[in-house]
């Protein structure tokens, strides 16, 4: 006659088996991730932005090109590396508490696309880097060029239609978006639009060509909108910040 095993005993044995097989998965253990960023000649690159978007972690390399993330969850992560003047890179890395690994990332210099005397153009280039920094920190909702391509969008509302908290509406010029916050529910409340760091009053999102867009930032209200995009607007109905593509990409 077989002995009866209570369901609770079976569950406990399964838990014990999981702990023995995957100890790092059970108790939220953490590890570190380190590396060095250099150019194609092996020279270290200081001041490169190194981010893990899934964890909203962002750091910068020191004068020897080194970066480090401490106390982050174990497992696979995607690390993005950006520096003005270089092609961005993405690296698949693994965070472990048993194996100390250092990742070497090589950035390839991007051909100069801007006149060194073109101050406004260079400032705009730096501003787009700010978009990527905010995206990694995860303050708002962000749409990248890769997202636009992946969704095969003909209009920007095609990209934003499935975004949480966003409603596509009909406008006099075609289609636009509204945030589903309380002011938007009570009345038509267009968000404040910014294009390349400049306010663009009266513009709806679908008036912008899809192929010209590098990134979009969405902020549902004044409390979440970065200060540089609230000046003179209040952002009560939310804010949409659009970055157009630069020659050769951002």
trRosetta pair geometry for C-beta under 8 A, 3 or more apart (Angstrom, degrees):
i j d omega theta_ij theta_ji phi_ij phi_ji
5 9 5.2 -115 -178 79 87 129
5 10 5.9 98 130 -55 117 92
6 9 4.7 96 63 1 82 103
6 10 7.4 -148 98 -5 46 83
7 10 5.5 -53 -152 34 39 113
7 11 6.4 38 153 -19 69 103
8 11 5.7 -52 -149 36 34 112
8 12 6.4 36 152 -21 65 105
9 12 5.7 -52 -148 34 32 112
9 13 6.5 33 153 -19 64 103
10 13 5.8 -55 -152 34 31 110
10 14 6.6 33 151 -20 64 104
11 14 5.7 -54 -153 33 34 113
11 15 6.6 35 151 -20 66 103
12 15 5.7 -52 -151 33 35 112
12 16 6.5 35 152 -18 66 104
13 16 5.7 -53 -148 36 34 112
13 17 6.3 37 153 -21 65 105
14 17 5.7 -54 -150 35 31 113
14 18 6.5 32 153 -19 64 105
15 18 5.8 -56 -152 35 31 111
15 19 6.5 32 152 -20 65 105
16 19 5.7 -53 -149 34 33 112
16 20 6.4 28 155 -16 65 106
17 20 5.9 -58 -150 38 31 108
17 21 6.2 18 157 -11 67 113
18 21 5.9 -62 -141 44 29 103
18 22 5.9 -37 -179 43 69 98
18 25 7.4 -86 168 81 100 117
18 26 6.4 130 122 -80 100 117
19 22 7.5 -82 -124 66 15 58
19 23 5.9 46 -179 -103 61 66
19 26 5.0 4 -107 -40 76 168
20 23 7.2 9 -125 -61 14 89
22 25 4.1 2 141 19 117 121
22 26 6.7 132 102 -31 81 90
23 26 6.1 -62 -155 23 37 112
23 27 7.5 -16 175 15 69 105
23 29 7.5 39 129 -14 79 144
24 27 8.0 -89 -151 45 26 78
24 29 4.8 -91 -145 51 70 130
24 74 4.5 -51 165 73 128 165
24 96 7.7 -68 -102 -140 167 62
24 97 6.3 167 -111 25 120 114
24 98 8.0 -107 -60 -15 131 106
25 74 7.5 -108 -75 78 54 120
28 73 7.1 -66 -159 -115 67 95
29 73 7.9 102 84 -143 48 57
29 74 5.6 18 88 -16 92 126
29 97 5.6 -74 150 -15 126 152
30 71 4.6 23 150 -153 149 53
30 72 6.0 133 -156 57 97 19
30 73 6.1 -61 -107 -88 72 33
30 74 6.8 -158 -121 -36 23 78
30 95 8.0 -41 -168 153 53 131
30 97 7.2 94 93 -74 32 120
31 72 6.7 -47 66 65 60 70
31 73 8.0 13 24 145 79 15
31 74 5.2 76 -1 -89 116 82
31 95 4.5 158 70 168 117 91
31 96 5.5 148 -135 88 171 17
31 97 4.2 -136 -86 -68 105 71
32 68 6.6 -11 -175 -169 110 93
32 69 6.4 167 -158 88 59 59
32 70 5.1 -12 -110 -112 99 57
32 71 7.4 11 -81 -25 74 38
32 72 7.3 104 -109 25 31 90
32 95 7.3 170 67 -147 15 96
32 100 7.9 7 70 -126 106 81
33 52 7.9 89 60 -56 155 138
33 68 7.2 158 85 -155 52 47
33 69 4.4 6 54 51 97 106
33 72 6.3 -33 0 46 110 134
33 77 7.2 -68 -76 52 163 136
33 79 7.4 -166 152 -77 142 136
33 93 5.9 88 -147 135 127 143
33 95 5.2 -67 -61 -97 107 93
33 101 8.0 -15 -133 76 63 90
33 103 7.4 -2 -178 5 90 119
34 66 7.2 -9 -171 -169 96 94
34 67 6.9 173 -150 90 53 56
34 68 4.7 -4 -106 -107 86 81
34 69 7.6 -155 -68 28 49 61
34 101 7.8 169 53 95 80 50
34 102 5.1 -39 98 -113 96 80
34 103 7.4 161 97 21 44 75
35 50 7.6 174 64 -142 114 153
35 66 7.4 167 93 -148 37 56
35 67 5.7 -8 62 57 80 93
35 68 8.0 169 22 -78 55 50
35 79 7.7 114 16 136 152 166
35 91 7.9 121 -122 87 172 163
35 93 7.8 -99 -48 -103 136 146
35 102 5.5 148 -100 -175 49 66
35 103 3.6 -35 -101 65 127 78
35 104 6.4 -164 -163 -68 94 27
35 105 6.0 59 150 -10 134 100
36 44 6.6 -75 -174 -117 103 98
36 61 7.8 86 -148 -137 46 123
36 64 7.5 -58 -131 132 106 82
36 65 4.8 60 -167 114 80 106
36 66 5.4 -32 -100 -94 76 60
36 67 7.6 169 -91 16 28 74
36 102 6.8 31 -7 166 91 112
36 103 7.7 -174 27 91 56 49
36 104 5.4 -11 62 -114 92 70
36 105 7.2 -173 91 28 44 73
37 44 7.0 84 82 -158 60 67
37 45 4.8 -68 119 56 100 105
37 48 4.7 -82 102 46 163 155
37 50 7.0 -151 -43 -70 135 118
37 61 5.0 -102 36 -73 119 154
37 65 4.7 -142 63 -170 63 97
37 67 6.7 43 -14 -11 106 115
37 81 5.8 175 -110 -159 129 139
37 83 7.4 142 150 -32 143 133
37 105 4.8 -23 -107 72 73 105
37 106 7.9 164 -157 -87 57 21
37 107 6.3 29 -176 -14 101 112
38 41 7.9 -119 158 71 102 52
38 42 5.4 -4 160 -157 142 30
38 43 6.0 153 -160 75 91 30
38 44 5.3 -57 -100 -96 83 40
38 45 6.0 165 -118 -7 24 87
38 65 5.4 36 -71 -165 68 166
38 104 7.0 -19 18 -167 110 94
38 105 7.5 146 24 80 62 54
38 106 6.0 -29 75 -108 78 66
38 107 7.5 -178 90 23 29 80
39 42 7.2 -41 69 24 67 19
39 43 5.1 -1 35 56 107 87
39 45 5.8 112 -45 -59 80 108
39 86 7.4 -128 -110 -105 87 130
39 106 7.1 57 179 -159 16 75
39 107 5.9 -52 -106 71 56 81
39 108 7.6 104 -159 -106 71 27
39 109 6.4 24 -149 -45 117 93
40 106 5.9 78 -91 -180 55 116
40 107 7.7 -104 -38 86 72 41
40 108 5.5 46 -50 -109 120 70
40 109 7.1 -93 8 -1 111 86
44 61 7.4 -162 176 157 98 133
44 63 7.4 79 110 146 133 42
44 64 5.1 -66 -168 -177 173 38
44 65 2.9 -136 -159 -19 96 120
44 66 7.7 -23 -148 -28 132 63
45 48 5.0 57 116 -39 112 122
45 61 6.2 70 95 74 71 155
45 65 5.2 74 42 -111 50 103
45 83 5.6 -88 162 -53 135 173
45 86 7.2 -7 -135 -33 158 158
45 107 5.9 -7 -16 36 164 130
46 61 5.7 -143 -134 104 36 98
46 62 6.4 -44 -128 136 91 28
46 63 4.7 1 -100 -115 136 42
46 64 7.5 58 -82 4 93 21
46 65 6.4 -91 -66 -70 53 55
47 60 5.7 -12 -141 -177 37 121
47 61 6.4 -50 15 62 18 85
47 83 6.7 103 100 -130 78 106
48 60 6.5 153 71 -155 39 69
48 61 4.5 28 41 8 90 120
48 65 7.4 31 14 -140 122 71
48 67 7.6 -84 79 -53 99 128
48 81 5.7 15 158 -171 126 92
48 82 6.7 163 -168 80 81 35
48 83 4.0 -57 -109 -65 85 113
48 86 7.7 -28 -112 47 112 143
48 107 7.0 -166 -114 -31 142 152
49 58 6.5 -19 -166 -164 96 101
49 59 7.9 149 -154 82 51 34
49 60 6.0 -36 -96 -98 48 79
49 80 7.9 -7 113 109 92 90
49 81 7.2 159 85 -153 56 43
49 82 4.7 -12 60 62 105 91
49 83 6.9 170 16 -74 71 57
49 129 7.1 157 -6 -175 145 104
49 132 6.9 127 99 109 153 114
49 133 6.1 -106 -137 -89 151 90
49 136 7.7 179 164 8 118 155
50 58 7.4 149 81 -156 48 52
50 59 5.4 -24 66 69 97 81
50 60 6.8 154 16 -105 84 24
50 61 6.4 91 -20 -48 119 82
50 67 4.4 32 31 -151 160 168
50 79 6.4 -3 -172 -177 91 106
50 80 7.4 166 -152 84 43 50
50 81 5.3 -4 -104 -104 75 79
50 105 8.0 156 -110 30 113 158
51 57 6.5 162 -154 91 60 59
51 58 4.5 -10 -104 -104 97 77
51 59 7.6 165 -82 23 53 56
51 79 7.2 154 78 -157 37 59
51 80 5.0 -17 63 60 91 96
51 81 8.0 175 22 -77 67 37
51 82 7.8 -4 10 13 108 103
51 132 7.6 -173 15 153 152 91
51 133 7.6 -174 -66 -122 143 49
51 136 3.6 -64 -165 -133 147 152
52 55 4.5 13 110 37 116 107
52 56 7.7 -31 90 25 75 17
52 57 4.4 15 48 54 100 106
52 58 7.9 -148 29 -67 58 47
52 69 6.7 29 -7 -94 132 164
52 72 7.2 66 56 -149 164 154
52 77 5.1 -10 -141 173 122 132
52 78 7.1 138 -138 75 70 52
52 79 5.8 -37 -83 -101 80 67
52 80 7.7 163 -85 17 31 78
52 136 7.3 96 58 -159 29 107
53 56 7.1 26 -165 -77 36 43
53 78 7.2 -21 33 82 96 103
53 80 6.6 38 -27 3 103 126
53 135 6.6 -23 -123 133 116 89
53 136 5.0 -99 -95 -120 70 66
53 138 7.3 126 -166 -61 69 101
54 77 6.3 -147 50 -139 126 88
54 78 6.8 98 -10 38 117 90
55 72 6.0 14 -155 -146 167 116
55 73 7.3 -171 -103 24 125 99
55 77 6.9 -21 -14 -131 119 133
56 136 6.5 134 -140 153 45 57
56 137 5.6 55 -166 -159 91 31
56 138 4.1 -72 -103 13 115 127
57 69 5.7 59 154 -129 148 127
57 72 6.6 -39 -49 -99 163 130
57 136 7.2 -68 69 165 34 106
58 133 6.2 89 -156 -152 158 74
58 136 4.6 108 -73 110 112 132
58 137 5.9 -51 -4 -65 133 80
59 67 5.4 137 99 -156 119 103
59 68 7.1 -88 128 60 168 47
59 69 6.5 -160 -3 -77 138 77
60 67 7.2 -139 125 -106 16 104
61 64 7.9 -125 169 76 96 46
61 65 5.0 -11 177 -153 136 36
61 66 6.1 136 -153 58 82 27
61 67 4.9 -67 -91 -56 70 94
62 65 7.2 -51 65 17 61 15
62 66 5.2 -12 36 55 103 87
62 67 7.7 171 -3 -75 75 50
69 72 5.1 8 141 -18 116 136
69 95 7.9 -68 90 -103 119 124
72 77 7.5 -8 141 -47 136 158
72 95 5.7 -107 92 -127 102 161
73 95 6.8 108 99 81 43 146
74 95 5.1 -144 -129 102 42 95
74 96 6.2 66 -143 -107 102 36
74 97 6.1 -66 -87 -15 124 95
75 94 7.1 -90 158 -147 22 71
75 95 6.0 2 43 50 41 96
76 92 6.6 -8 -167 -174 105 93
76 93 7.3 155 -152 86 57 40
76 94 5.4 -32 -95 -99 63 75
76 95 7.9 -165 -76 15 15 75
77 92 7.8 162 84 -154 38 50
77 93 5.6 -23 66 68 85 88
77 94 7.6 152 19 -99 73 26
77 95 6.2 39 -1 -19 119 108
78 90 5.8 -5 -177 -173 103 108
78 91 7.3 151 -160 75 55 41
78 92 6.0 -30 -103 -99 68 61
78 93 7.7 141 -110 22 19 78
79 90 7.0 152 79 -158 47 55
79 91 4.6 -21 63 63 101 94
79 92 7.8 180 19 -85 80 12
79 93 5.2 27 -10 3 121 125
79 103 7.2 125 49 88 155 160
79 105 7.7 -113 109 -74 122 141
80 88 6.6 -3 -172 -178 95 112
80 89 7.4 161 -155 88 51 48
80 90 5.2 -23 -100 -102 70 78
80 91 7.9 179 -80 20 25 71
80 132 7.7 -128 127 -178 140 117
80 136 7.2 -140 55 -89 124 122
81 88 6.7 161 83 -159 55 64
81 89 4.7 -8 57 61 105 94
81 90 7.5 -177 18 -82 74 31
81 91 6.9 33 -9 -4 113 109
81 105 5.0 120 -13 153 168 155
81 107 6.5 -124 123 -72 119 111
82 86 7.6 168 -163 76 43 97
82 88 4.7 -14 -98 -110 85 98
82 89 8.0 -173 -70 28 49 60
82 129 6.6 173 135 -136 131 94
82 132 5.8 35 16 118 169 156
83 86 4.6 31 71 32 95 122
83 107 5.9 36 35 -175 118 172
84 125 6.6 99 -141 138 113 109
84 126 6.5 -12 -93 -97 148 68
84 129 5.9 -57 -68 -63 98 147
85 109 6.3 -27 151 -144 87 78
85 110 5.9 -169 177 43 34 94
85 112 7.8 -10 -130 -89 86 73
86 107 3.9 27 174 161 144 122
86 108 6.4 137 -159 72 85 36
86 109 5.7 -60 -102 -104 73 38
86 110 5.7 168 -125 -10 13 92
87 107 6.5 175 57 -164 65 75
87 108 4.9 1 28 64 117 91
87 109 7.8 40 -5 93 82 7
87 110 5.3 133 -52 -70 69 97
88 132 8.0 -146 -105 -133 143 161
89 105 5.7 162 92 -170 145 110
89 106 7.4 125 -75 73 163 48
89 107 6.0 -127 -12 -95 123 73
91 103 5.9 123 150 171 152 142
91 105 5.7 -99 -44 -98 143 110
93 101 7.7 179 -160 100 96 128
93 103 5.5 -67 -104 -58 121 152
94 101 7.2 52 68 39 86 152
96 99 4.5 13 97 45 145 85
96 100 8.0 -125 81 -62 99 27
96 101 7.0 68 35 3 112 110
110 113 7.5 -37 140 -17 108 102
110 248 6.7 129 -178 144 117 139
111 248 7.1 -148 64 -118 93 158
112 116 7.8 -22 -169 -54 141 83
113 246 6.7 119 101 149 147 107
113 247 4.6 -177 -174 87 133 108
113 248 4.9 -142 -75 14 146 133
114 118 5.2 -121 -179 63 96 127
114 121 4.6 -179 -140 122 125 128
114 122 5.7 158 127 -71 153 75
114 125 6.5 -106 -24 -37 153 143
115 118 4.1 97 63 -17 93 106
115 121 7.1 84 43 48 77 144
116 122 7.6 39 -145 -61 39 138
118 121 3.9 8 134 27 119 121
118 122 6.2 136 94 -19 75 87
119 122 5.9 -61 -149 39 30 108
119 123 6.3 31 155 -21 66 107
120 123 5.7 -54 -148 35 31 112
120 124 6.4 33 154 -20 64 105
121 124 5.7 -55 -151 34 32 111
121 125 6.5 37 150 -22 64 103
122 125 5.4 -49 -150 31 36 116
122 126 6.6 36 152 -17 65 101
123 126 5.7 -54 -153 36 34 111
123 127 6.3 39 148 -25 66 105
123 197 8.0 -80 130 39 101 172
124 127 5.3 -50 -147 32 36 117
124 128 6.7 40 153 -22 65 97
124 196 5.7 -2 -140 -170 118 106
124 197 6.6 -138 -114 10 77 131
124 246 7.5 154 116 -88 110 118
125 128 6.0 -50 -156 28 31 110
125 129 7.2 36 145 -19 59 99
125 246 6.4 60 -100 -99 84 163
125 250 7.9 174 -141 -146 67 72
126 129 5.6 -50 -162 28 40 116
126 130 7.1 48 142 -23 65 97
127 130 5.3 -44 -162 24 43 119
127 131 7.3 53 142 -24 63 91
127 196 7.3 98 92 -168 142 60
127 197 5.1 -49 -165 -60 163 130
127 243 7.6 -174 115 -115 97 117
128 131 5.3 -34 -162 17 47 119
128 132 7.3 42 146 -12 65 96
128 214 6.5 -6 -143 105 127 149
128 215 7.2 132 -152 27 89 126
128 243 5.2 122 -113 -165 91 143
128 246 6.9 -112 -15 -22 163 124
128 250 4.7 -125 156 -152 145 122
129 132 5.8 -52 -158 35 42 109
129 133 6.5 44 145 -21 69 104
130 133 5.4 -52 -146 36 38 114
130 134 6.3 35 157 -16 69 104
131 134 6.1 -59 -150 38 28 106
131 135 6.3 32 152 -25 63 108
131 142 7.5 136 176 -139 87 121
131 214 7.8 110 82 111 163 108
131 215 4.9 122 161 92 146 150
131 217 6.4 -135 -136 -49 91 117
131 241 7.6 -161 -106 117 102 121
131 243 5.4 -66 -59 -25 159 153
131 250 8.0 -26 57 170 132 154
132 135 5.4 -49 -145 32 33 117
132 136 6.7 34 157 -19 63 101
132 215 7.7 -134 -64 -77 68 167
133 136 6.1 -56 -155 33 31 108
133 137 6.7 23 151 -12 64 108
134 137 5.6 -59 -148 41 36 109
134 139 5.8 -60 -168 28 91 112
134 140 7.0 14 153 25 115 99
134 142 7.3 154 105 -79 89 131
134 217 6.6 15 101 -116 138 135
134 226 6.8 -73 -113 -52 141 140
135 138 7.3 33 172 -72 34 48
135 142 4.1 77 -118 -108 98 178
135 144 7.2 63 -138 -67 160 104
135 215 7.5 -89 -59 -161 136 138
135 217 7.7 -121 -72 -98 83 94
139 219 7.6 -5 123 -103 97 104
139 224 6.2 163 161 -172 91 88
139 226 7.1 90 100 -60 156 91
140 217 5.4 73 82 -175 145 88
140 218 5.5 176 163 77 115 51
140 219 4.5 -72 -110 -81 132 74
140 220 7.8 170 -137 -8 90 71
140 224 6.0 126 -88 148 84 115
140 225 7.7 48 -78 -99 129 48
141 163 6.1 111 157 -167 152 123
141 164 7.6 -172 -96 57 148 83
141 165 7.5 177 -23 56 149 122
141 166 8.0 -122 78 -38 158 121
141 217 7.5 137 75 -163 51 47
141 218 4.1 -23 65 62 100 111
141 219 7.9 -177 24 -69 75 38
142 215 6.7 -14 -170 -170 94 107
142 216 7.1 157 -157 82 48 57
142 217 5.8 -14 -104 -105 76 64
142 218 7.4 -156 -70 20 32 81
143 147 4.9 -120 -160 78 72 145
143 148 6.6 81 160 -53 107 85
143 159 5.6 86 -152 148 145 131
143 160 7.0 -72 -57 -79 151 81
143 163 7.8 -69 -65 -80 113 138
143 215 6.5 159 86 -158 61 56
143 216 4.1 6 51 51 109 104
143 218 7.5 60 -11 -17 99 108
144 147 4.9 109 52 0 67 99
144 148 7.4 -127 102 -3 43 85
144 214 7.9 -32 -160 159 57 57
144 215 5.5 -15 -117 -108 50 91
145 148 5.6 -52 -153 33 37 113
145 149 6.4 34 152 -16 67 105
145 213 7.2 176 -98 110 76 69
145 214 5.3 -37 -59 -150 112 48
145 215 6.6 -62 -34 -63 74 68
145 245 7.2 79 -98 -91 132 106
145 249 7.7 -113 33 -143 175 97
145 250 7.4 168 -22 22 135 114
146 149 5.8 -56 -148 39 32 109
146 150 6.1 34 155 -23 67 109
147 150 5.7 -55 -143 36 29 112
147 151 6.3 13 162 -8 64 111
147 159 6.3 92 130 -155 102 118
148 151 6.4 -68 -149 43 25 100
148 153 5.4 -78 -160 31 72 125
148 156 7.7 -38 -118 -115 113 70
148 159 5.5 -38 -106 -89 68 144
148 210 6.3 168 -172 -173 125 96
148 213 6.3 146 -75 85 163 111
149 152 7.4 24 177 -71 37 46
151 158 6.3 165 135 130 119 97
151 159 5.2 139 68 -106 152 73
153 156 6.7 66 153 -100 143 28
153 158 3.9 165 -137 82 90 120
153 159 4.6 -34 -77 -49 155 90
153 210 5.4 -169 105 -137 100 142
154 158 5.8 90 40 -19 66 152
154 210 6.5 -152 175 -16 19 153
155 158 5.1 116 62 -11 70 98
155 174 7.9 -143 -140 146 148 135
155 175 6.8 77 145 56 150 127
155 206 4.9 6 -170 -131 119 102
155 210 6.3 -132 -116 -56 18 116
156 159 5.6 -48 -163 31 51 112
156 160 6.3 30 147 -7 76 111
156 205 4.8 -116 89 154 131 104
156 206 5.9 -155 42 -91 91 55
156 208 6.1 25 -21 70 141 100
156 210 5.9 -178 -59 -96 70 79
156 213 6.6 86 -94 -22 117 165
156 216 7.2 123 -161 -65 123 152
157 160 5.5 -65 -136 50 40 102
157 161 5.8 66 159 -58 72 90
157 168 4.8 92 -167 -123 121 123
157 175 4.7 -53 -21 120 163 131
157 176 7.4 -137 -79 -121 123 8
157 177 6.4 176 -111 -58 91 96
157 205 6.3 124 -60 92 79 120
157 206 5.4 -25 -16 -70 109 111
158 161 6.1 -26 -142 -6 24 119
159 163 7.8 31 132 -35 64 115
159 210 7.9 144 -22 -130 122 108
159 216 7.7 129 105 26 137 145
160 163 4.9 -46 -162 9 60 127
160 166 5.2 -94 166 139 99 156
160 168 7.0 135 94 -74 98 98
160 177 5.5 -52 122 -83 146 148
160 205 7.0 -2 8 135 152 164
160 216 7.6 -75 -75 112 113 158
160 218 7.6 136 -131 -74 115 143
161 166 7.5 -133 -124 104 15 112
161 168 5.3 -19 -109 -31 82 134
163 166 4.3 31 82 22 103 132
163 218 6.9 95 157 26 152 171
165 179 5.8 0 156 -152 93 83
165 180 5.4 -141 -156 39 51 96
165 181 7.6 31 -165 -49 103 75
165 218 8.0 147 90 142 114 130
165 220 5.6 -56 162 -95 140 130
166 177 5.2 -18 -169 -166 103 124
166 178 7.6 142 -158 73 56 36
166 179 6.4 -42 -101 -104 56 56
166 180 7.2 -123 -63 -10 9 94
166 218 6.8 -50 -74 -157 124 153
167 177 6.7 140 73 -158 44 68
167 178 5.1 -26 66 65 99 86
167 179 7.5 139 18 -125 86 8
167 180 5.3 99 -25 -64 112 97
167 184 7.3 154 34 151 124 136
168 175 5.8 0 -175 -175 101 118
168 176 7.5 160 -153 85 59 30
168 177 5.8 -41 -98 -99 53 72
169 175 7.0 152 79 -155 39 67
169 176 5.7 -26 64 68 88 79
169 177 7.0 134 16 -119 84 20
169 178 5.4 31 -10 -4 131 112
169 188 7.5 166 155 -129 164 98
170 174 7.7 -109 -149 149 62 26
170 175 6.2 -49 -107 -102 44 65
171 174 6.2 3 62 60 90 42
171 175 6.3 129 17 -131 92 11
171 176 4.4 48 -28 -3 138 113
171 204 5.0 -174 62 -92 165 160
171 206 8.0 167 39 39 121 114
173 176 7.6 68 60 -48 98 106
173 204 5.3 171 63 31 123 131
173 206 7.3 172 112 78 99 97
173 207 5.7 -5 140 -72 144 109
174 204 6.9 179 58 95 87 139
174 206 4.8 -112 99 97 127 134
174 207 7.2 157 34 -65 123 68
175 204 7.1 172 99 151 35 131
175 205 7.7 -48 109 66 78 91
175 206 4.6 71 66 -14 82 153
176 190 6.8 -22 145 -123 149 100
176 204 3.6 -90 -88 -152 113 113
176 205 5.6 125 -138 20 63 85
176 206 6.4 -118 -77 10 51 97
177 191 7.1 -13 93 12 89 122
177 205 5.5 17 5 6 102 141
177 240 7.2 112 66 -74 120 144
178 184 4.6 149 162 -152 111 126
178 188 7.1 -108 -94 -149 146 60
178 189 6.2 102 -149 65 113 72
178 190 6.9 -83 -98 -101 87 40
178 191 7.0 169 -126 -24 46 89
178 237 7.5 -59 -148 178 82 108
178 238 7.9 133 -167 38 48 136
179 184 5.3 -175 77 -32 60 152
179 189 7.7 -63 49 93 81 110
179 191 6.1 82 -13 -69 105 117
179 218 7.8 151 -87 -179 111 104
179 220 4.7 156 -162 -139 146 76
179 221 7.4 -153 112 -52 157 70
179 237 6.8 156 36 169 108 62
179 238 3.9 114 -6 -37 143 156
180 184 5.9 -112 -113 83 24 134
180 185 6.7 56 -163 -62 64 93
181 184 5.3 92 53 12 65 106
181 185 7.3 -127 102 -10 32 92
181 189 8.0 -81 66 85 94 146
181 220 5.5 132 -51 170 123 102
181 221 5.8 115 -100 -64 167 110
181 237 7.6 -177 56 -145 120 45
181 238 6.7 157 7 -48 129 109
182 185 5.5 -54 -146 31 36 113
182 186 6.5 30 161 -17 68 105
183 186 6.0 -60 -150 36 33 107
183 187 7.0 -43 175 46 66 85
183 189 4.6 105 130 -100 98 169
183 236 6.0 76 -27 146 172 98
183 237 5.6 -112 102 -97 132 74
184 187 7.7 -103 -146 67 22 47
184 188 7.8 12 -149 -143 62 25
184 189 4.4 -116 -93 49 59 117
184 237 6.3 111 -69 -149 87 89
184 238 7.6 2 -52 -2 126 121
186 189 7.7 54 61 -35 79 125
189 236 7.5 -91 -170 109 125 91
189 237 3.8 -162 156 -122 101 124
189 238 7.9 98 123 18 105 93
190 193 7.9 -39 156 -27 107 98
190 204 7.5 -90 -138 -96 125 80
190 237 6.1 72 80 120 30 151
191 235 7.9 17 -158 -148 79 68
191 237 5.2 -146 -93 115 47 91
191 238 3.9 -54 -111 90 111 92
191 239 5.7 -176 179 -86 107 15
191 240 4.9 96 106 -14 133 95
192 199 6.9 -48 179 -137 103 99
192 201 7.8 -36 -142 -96 74 70
192 229 7.5 154 101 165 123 91
192 233 4.4 63 -121 -180 158 143
192 234 7.8 150 -46 61 141 64
192 235 5.5 -84 20 -100 133 64
192 237 6.9 128 -22 64 74 92
192 238 7.3 -170 21 98 73 45
192 239 4.9 -22 64 -111 96 75
192 240 7.2 180 84 27 46 67
193 199 7.2 103 85 -164 60 57
193 200 4.4 -61 108 70 107 96
193 201 7.2 163 49 -88 95 24
193 203 4.7 -114 87 69 161 102
193 204 7.9 -135 -60 -91 149 18
193 205 7.5 -166 -109 -72 123 67
193 239 8.0 165 -82 -160 22 59
193 240 5.3 -17 -109 69 66 101
193 242 7.0 -3 -167 2 91 112
194 197 6.6 8 172 -121 113 9
194 198 6.5 156 -158 74 75 29
194 199 5.7 -47 -102 -97 74 44
194 200 6.4 146 -120 8 19 91
194 229 5.5 -94 -24 -134 156 105
194 239 6.9 15 -2 -176 110 101
194 240 7.1 -178 28 93 70 52
194 241 4.5 -11 66 -116 114 72
194 242 6.8 173 89 25 58 67
195 198 5.9 -30 68 63 70 84
195 200 4.5 45 1 -36 108 140
195 203 7.1 -9 -32 74 126 166
195 208 7.5 -178 -109 -97 125 134
195 242 5.0 -16 -108 70 69 104
195 244 6.9 35 -174 -27 95 104
196 242 7.5 -36 -29 96 58 72
196 243 6.2 100 -88 -128 60 56
196 244 5.8 -36 -59 18 112 97
197 228 7.9 -38 -141 150 85 121
199 232 7.1 -84 -46 87 156 119
199 233 6.6 178 -115 -65 131 125
200 203 4.3 -16 137 13 111 138
200 242 7.9 -33 22 39 144 116
203 207 5.6 -124 -161 59 81 136
203 208 7.4 57 171 -46 121 98
204 207 5.2 103 64 -11 73 105
205 208 6.3 -59 -174 24 45 109
205 240 6.4 -80 -82 160 109 163
205 242 7.6 161 -129 -69 80 135
208 212 6.5 -119 174 69 87 116
208 213 6.3 81 137 -66 122 113
208 242 6.2 -102 -109 -179 175 162
208 244 7.9 -133 -164 -88 121 99
209 212 4.4 77 76 3 99 111
209 213 7.4 -171 93 -23 56 88
210 213 6.2 -63 -160 19 36 114
211 245 7.9 -59 147 7 56 140
212 244 5.0 -23 155 -145 93 102
212 245 5.9 -139 -170 18 43 98
213 216 6.6 3 -179 -48 129 96
213 242 6.3 -67 -129 -166 105 102
213 243 7.3 97 -161 78 66 53
213 244 6.2 -68 -103 -114 42 53
213 245 6.7 42 83 -31 7 89
214 243 4.7 -61 66 109 105 97
214 244 6.1 76 1 150 96 15
214 245 4.5 140 -58 -84 96 60
214 246 7.1 12 -60 -2 149 72
214 249 7.5 132 -118 -157 113 58
214 250 4.5 89 -161 -28 145 133
215 242 7.7 169 91 -154 51 43
215 243 4.5 12 54 47 87 116
215 250 7.2 -51 -13 21 110 167
216 240 6.7 -20 -167 -168 100 90
216 241 7.0 148 -161 80 49 55
216 242 5.5 -10 -108 -105 78 69
216 243 7.4 -150 -70 22 37 75
217 229 8.0 -148 94 -50 133 170
217 239 7.6 -8 108 113 97 95
217 240 7.2 154 80 -159 59 41
217 241 3.9 -2 53 55 109 106
217 242 7.9 -142 26 -62 71 33
217 243 8.0 60 -11 -15 95 100
218 238 7.3 -2 -173 178 75 119
218 239 7.7 160 -156 86 35 59
218 240 6.0 -4 -105 -108 66 72
219 224 4.8 -169 -158 102 96 97
219 225 4.1 128 125 -87 154 73
219 226 7.5 -143 -70 0 156 67
219 229 7.2 130 24 94 146 137
219 235 6.9 -15 103 -171 120 132
219 238 5.9 173 95 -159 59 72
219 239 4.4 4 57 53 108 97
219 240 7.9 -158 29 -68 71 34
219 241 7.6 40 -1 -7 106 103
220 224 6.0 41 43 43 77 137
220 238 4.9 -44 -153 -106 29 111
221 224 5.8 80 60 21 71 94
221 225 7.0 -127 106 -18 32 99
221 235 6.6 112 175 133 35 95
221 236 6.9 -1 -147 -155 79 32
221 237 8.0 -90 -109 173 62 2
221 238 5.8 -41 -66 -81 40 65
222 225 5.6 -57 -138 27 33 115
222 230 6.0 84 -144 -125 84 129
222 234 6.2 -55 -90 166 129 55
222 235 4.2 135 -93 82 69 100
222 236 5.9 -8 -35 -81 113 46
225 229 5.3 -113 176 87 105 104
225 230 5.1 125 106 -65 122 101
225 235 4.3 -89 14 -175 162 166
225 238 7.6 159 -64 -155 118 40
225 239 4.5 84 -116 12 128 140
226 229 5.3 68 68 19 83 102
226 230 7.5 -163 93 -14 39 95
227 230 5.8 -66 -144 32 37 110
227 231 7.3 56 162 -45 67 87
228 231 6.9 -26 -159 -8 33 112
229 233 7.6 -39 157 43 58 139
229 235 6.9 78 120 -80 85 134
229 239 5.2 109 139 178 123 154
229 241 5.7 -72 -113 -74 149 123
230 233 5.9 -128 -160 59 39 94
230 234 6.7 57 -168 -102 87 5
230 235 4.7 -69 -115 -9 86 126
230 239 7.3 -90 -79 -64 67 148
233 239 7.4 96 111 -99 144 107
235 238 6.6 -7 -177 -160 79 6
235 239 4.7 -31 -132 -48 111 110
243 250 7.0 49 137 -92 128 150
245 249 6.5 -44 -160 -114 101 41
245 250 6.5 -112 -136 -38 58 91
246 249 6.7 4 66 110 80 13
246 250 5.4 106 21 -88 105 61
